[in-house]
Amino acid sequence: MSTENEGNEGNAAPSAPSVPSAPPVPAAAPEGTPQGAPPAPQSPPAAPAEAPTAQFPAAAHQDGAGPSAAAHGQHPYAPPSPQQPPAGSAGWPPPPPAVPSYADGGAPPAWGAPAPSHSGNPRKRRAGGLIAAVAVAALVAGGVGGALGYWAADTSDSGSSGSTTVAASNSPKDFKRDPGTVAGVAASALPSVVTIDAKSGDGEGGTGTGFVYDKQGHILTNNHVVASAADSGQLTATFSNGKKYDAEVVGRAQGYDVAVLKLKKAPDGLTPLALGDSDKVAVGDSTIAIGAPFGLSNTVTTGIISAKNRPVASGDGSSNKNSYMSALQTDASINPGNSGGPLLDAGGAVIGINSAIQSTSGGGVGQSQAGSIGLGFAIPVNQAKNVAEQLIRTGQPVYPVIGATVTMEEKTGGAVISDAGAGGTPAVTPNGPAAQAGLKAGDVITKFNDTTVESGPTLIGEIWTHKPGDKVTLTYQRDGKTQTAELTLGERKGDS
């Protein structure tokens, strides 16, 4: 998977190291990936990863979110829209859970990383200038065509007593967009969506998206969108009306790929986007994605929910840690720069945070950033909300864990508990949830509650959809026999 944000490119999850009962392995951010970038590397041999105990946070990730069953209404009139330039594509982490790339346009194997900011890229400026020139030329040509058309009509009618043209009863500006239509939802949501520009201390940066979370000025987005500027950089948020505000990081969770910003001088009258219920989303529901693909702010695309509980792992391109999610999959067009933007249902409620995209980019010299191929992934909003509240309260994330280290190998038929944990520590934490439930090294976890577990990343993603203290049932195999165990999830604080 590749990250969406331009500039903050995330690489596909590297070979997954063992997951200790410590912080989770964060994922790659959706940033723009240069076309010349190589394809996302295949996940290396299963490196042991700590299962969600104090060590295995439950999380899984991409660019792009899906509405309830309501369908979008058609408009009586829709003016033609200019064609948009094609976007590149990128690839993501390990084989089992297809690792999508960030919607922001990250490194080839990155996820939805932020789109590189225009100010730092002279080539993009020239490209922008060219596009502008083409647009102007098109307008001029349109004007000339209009004049010629009028002249032809005028001369042809000169000999007749009446006009042969038929005028429409209403002009497009008179048409009303009902609240339930895509245009109605977009008009209502756009004022609450911001384009985020992140610049690191060395001047490098990227572009991503975020949305108003509350009236106090908190903005919800992806961690990979702001990671490069979180410690010693500059962050700004620009609204659809063009007003720009400086922002600062309140907290970020690399394992979940979620971050919360706050506007330093928040304006009055902020309207938070309504949050939906991602647990009630159904495959086939309509979706609307809003973001800044390749820096094109306030872009609206539509699609449906293509799948649920899709295991996704990715890296943010700046560390060896991954993030995991049990994602909502959508075919709404998501590209570098869409990362952190809202995925809305047909009623305009947020059901996910666009985070990563699957890419087919082969990565050759001269290739451009990864672009949409109809496989976008969003963090379910129910999970994102829990993480955001924790970050606003304490500034640090809390991860649920089972207290066991599992391998990141694919095609193992489940999550295999490693022989040893990170740094030679026990694979099963003494007195931890897994140990108390009787689990041992070598056991293969095949189910988490009613969800089938195909690999380590899948298990982590499922664990991270819960909270510390939740009671769960694990189904596992030992010596060819299937057994079950009930345990209470532990917790791990902070990323490390």
Salt bridges, closest charged atoms under 4 A:
GLU6 OE1 - LYS124 NZ 2.99
ASP104 OD1 - HIS224 NE2 2.21
ASP214 OD2 - HIS218 ND1 2.75
ASP257 OD2 - HIS61 NE2 3.26
ASP257 OD2 - HIS224 ND1 2.86
ASP443 OD2 - ARG478 NH2 2.79
